[in-house]
Structures are given as structure tokens and as C-alpha cells.
Amino acid sequence: MKALNLVVDGSDDVEILTDGSGESYLSVTVAGGKPRPLHDLGGGAVRLVRLLLSFSACRESVLLVDELENGIHCSAQRDIWSKVRQWMKQWNVQFIATTHSGEFIDAAIDAFADAPADLAIHKLFRNENTGRTEAATFTGEALAGARELDLEVR
């Protein structure tokens, strides 16, 4: 599983194994070593595999993910967005994610730099005059301009 290498260097093989009680679990072999349960490799690895499986299960549909960046190291964030973009196309999935991370938004902008129209960021805020929650949408040039001006888009 090449995607798993984004968060676990040297992943060689992924398989479903059964423990002594008959329970199945996902196992990963790292750098020619012994198979290890996926959860032993950390939250980022589990998060990425869950994301991949979710994309596969949501073909021709919409996938909602809350705080996608949780468990993902900042050094892998742009690569994660590149994989997300690949899976969106591969399985025709509309992807909607929430985040509180400006760095994760920057990683998304970088990953969609050659197709900025494919990325939209919706910032929810409370209108001080009306007290209502409203949304500001940033796409394409507006998103690039907001980033250049260091405007808060999260």
C-alpha cells in the first residue's frame, strides 16, 4: 500500500490476519520485518487507512471527514492532500473536510495549485450585525489572493 508510506516509512505489505481468539485485524509489514497490527503504527497510519477505505466505500458519492489533519504529521499533510485528490478522481467522490489548522489549509492549497477551481474553502463566521452564522467561500484566485494577503480562511 503505497499510500501508507506517507505516514509509515518502509511499509511493505498489508494483510488481514486473525488473532488467537478468531478476531480479524489489519496487519502491516514494515521494512521486511514481522507483520504488526496497524494500530501499533500510530494514529496517522490508522487515520490514513480509514480514509482510503472510506473513499473506496463512497464511490460516486460524498465523503464527510471531521478534522482530517488529526494524527497526520505536518510533513505528510501535502502528500495526504495529493492522495485525497487522486482518490476523489479515482472514485468520483465529492470530499468535504473540516479543519481548524491553517497549515492543513495551506497544504490543500499547495496540492491543488494546478487546479485551484477544484478546491473551495468555506469559512463559517458569526455576523456581528445579525448574530447569524454565515459562510464566506474562497476558490481559485480569491483563495490564492487571500493566502498572499495572509487573510484568515479557516
C-alpha positions, 0 to 999 in steps of 0.5 A: 500500500503505497499510500501508507508510506506517507505516514509509515516509512518502509511499509511493505505489505498489508494483510488481514490476519486473525488473532488467537481468539478468531478476531480479524485485524489489519496487519502491516509489514514494515521494512521486511520485518514481522507483520504488526497490527496497524494500530501499533503504527500510530494514529496517522497510519490508522487515520490514513487507512480509514480514509482510503477505505472510506473513499473506496466505500463512497464511490460516486458519492460524498465523503464527510471527514471531521478534522482530517489533519488529526494524527497526520504529521505536518510533513505528510499533510501535502502528500495526504492532500495529493492522495485525497485528490487522486482518490476523489478522481479515482472514485468520483467522490465529492470530499468535504473536510473540516479543519481548524489548522491553517497549515492543513489549509495551506497544504490543500492549497499547495496540492491543488495549485494546478487546479485551484477551481477544484478546491473551495474553502468555506469559512463559517463566521458569526455576523456581528450585525445579525448574530447569524452564522454565515459562510464566506467561500474562497476558490481559485484566485480569491483563495490564492489572493487571500493566502498572499494577503495572509487573510484568515480562511479557516 
